[in-house]
Amino acid sequence: QVQLVESGGGLVQAGGSLRLSCAASGRTFSNYVMGWFRQAPGKEREFVQGIRSGGSTRTASSVRGRFTISDDNAKNTVYLQMNSLKPEDTAVYYCAAAPSKGSVYIPARVNDFDYWGQGTQVTVSS
């Protein structure tokens, strides 16, 4: 089992920044691909960014150039730095973990991730 706890959400004006954190416990952090997803009201959960041990990342086109995912293996924590926020970024943001399976692939489908945090609300006002 992997336990994930997100923090750092809140209310911010358009153009502002937030940094989300996801603390992982329970299994070896480096054996998992970590991802950030988000879900806006009435919409499906969507992939935002993912990162695997070694630092390779995958980014959704909607946030490319504005969001940055990073990790700190010593702290078993993954971060999502969100800059130039827009009202359409408003959503509940979820941290998720998928077994790395020894490949270099970073999945982006919800069903590929086995463990999820409780989510943290991000609201961007116009």
HELIX and SHEET records of a PDB file:
HELIX    1   1 PHE A   29  ASN A   31  5                                   3    
HELIX    2   2 ASN A   73  LYS A   75  5                                   3    
HELIX    3   3 PRO A   87  ASP A   89  5                                   3    
HELIX    4   4 VAL A  110  ASP A  112  5                                   3    
SHEET    1   A 4 GLN A   3  SER A   7  0                                        
SHEET    2   A 4 LEU A  18  SER A  25 -1                                        
SHEET    3   A 4 THR A  77  MET A  82 -1                                        
SHEET    4   A 4 PHE A  67  ASP A  72 -1                                        
SHEET    1   B 6 GLY A  10  GLN A  13  0                                        
SHEET    2   B 6 THR A 120  SER A 125  1                                        
SHEET    3   B 6 ALA A  91  PRO A  99 -1                                        
SHEET    4   B 6 TYR A  32  GLN A  39 -1                                        
SHEET    5   B 6 GLU A  46  ILE A  51 -1                                        
SHEET    6   B 6 THR A  57  THR A  59 -1                                        
SHEET    1   C 4 GLY A  10  GLN A  13  0                                        
SHEET    2   C 4 THR A 120  SER A 125  1                                        
SHEET    3   C 4 ALA A  91  PRO A  99 -1                                        
SHEET    4   C 4 TYR A 115  TRP A 116 -1                                        
END                                                                             
